[in-house]
């Protein structure tokens, strides 16, 4: 077993000031040699979304939808009919759940079935936070015009 600690600085956009700030992200790990390591970033607002999930089924659906977003896929199509079958819920229930995630601003609807995850709540593994946050701000500004 080995122990290591890494700390990397990342430029992130402060949503209140609109300025970039350097934040340090630290990972402390113990691992067996040969096991791949990795991490994602979650912000405090992510925990606030979790408070809105009312059942184990909603948590499972949330994790599934969250995992659709990757470094190379900041926009994903959420096929509600397919997901409803997969989680054994009716389409109306899944539709309400997706609307809930939209209302708490975890995801933002881009078009009919395409969504983008809020990079001020969650950054997928190896994704560039600065780029995702700049794109998010541009989209929000465009919507507000």
N, C-alpha and C positions, 0 to 999 in steps of 0.2 A: 504494500500500500504506500502511495506517495501522497504528499500534501503540497499544494502550491496555492499561491495567491497572485492574481494578476489585476492590474488596474490600468484602464485605458481612458484617455480623455476623448470626449466626443463633443462636437459642436451641436447644440440643440437650440431650437427656436423657442424663446420664452413667449407664450401666448399673451401674456399681459403687457409686455413692453414691446413686442415685435422685434426684439434684438436677439442675436445669437449669443449664447453663453456656453462656456466650456464647463461640462460636467464630467466628473470621474465616475466610472462604473467599475466596481470591484467584484471579482468572483473568487471565492475561497472554495477549494475543492480537495477532496481526497479521491483517489482513483486507483484502479488497478492498471498496470501497464498494458497498453494495447486497446483500451476502451476509449472510443471517440467521445470527446467532450464538446459541449456547445451550450449556448444560452440565448435567451430572448430577453427583451426589456419590457417591463410592465411599470406603468406609472400609477400614482395614487388613484387617479380617476378610474383605473381598471377595477380596483376594489369596490368602488362605488357602483359600477355596473353589476358586479356580483351580488350586491345587496338587493337588486331588483329581480333576481332569479328565485322563483317560488317553489321549485321542485327539483328532484334529481333528474327528471326528464329534461327540464329546461337547462340544467347545467350541462348535461350531455349534448344537447343541441347547440348550446353556446360554444362548447369546446370544439365541436365538429366544425361549426361555421368559422370560428377563430382560426382553426388549422387549415382552412382553405386558402388563407392568405399566406403568401410566402415572399421571400426576397424578390423573386422574379414575377410574382403575380400580385401586385398591389390592388388590382381590380379583379373581382371574381363574379361569375354568374351564380346566383343562388336559385337552383331549380326547386321550387317549393313543393311541387308534386312528388318529385323523386325523394326529397328529404322527408316528406310526410310519411311516405311508405317505409322508408328506412327506419324511422323512429316510431312507427306504428301510432301516429296521430293523424287526425284529419287535416286536410289542407287549410281549413279556416283557423285551426289552432296554430299551425305553423306560420300562417300569414300574420296572425296577431303577435306571435313571438318575434318575427322579423321586424314588425312595426315597433315593438317594444325596444329592440336593439337600436332602431333608428331614432326613436324618441329620446333615449338616454345618450344619443350621439356616439355610440360605439361604432356604428356603420353609417354611411351616407349613401343614399340611393343616387346612382349615376344616370341610369335609364331604366327601361322596363324590368330587367332582372339583374343588372350589374350594380355591384356595391363596392365601396372602398372603405377600409377600416380606418378608424381615427388613430393617427400616429402619435397623438398626445395621450393615448391610453395603452397602446401595445405596439411593439416593434417586432416583426417576425425575425427569426434567427438569421443573422448575417445581413440584415437589410440596413440601408443607409438612412438613419433617422433624419438627418438634415434635409435630404432630398424629399423624403416622404412628407415631412412637415411643411416644406415650402410648397409642394404640390397641393397639399390639403388646404393651406391658406389661400392659394390662388383659386381653388374650386369654391371655397366658401365665399370669397369676395365676389366671384362671378355670379353666384346664386343670389347674393344680396343686391346686385345691381338691377 
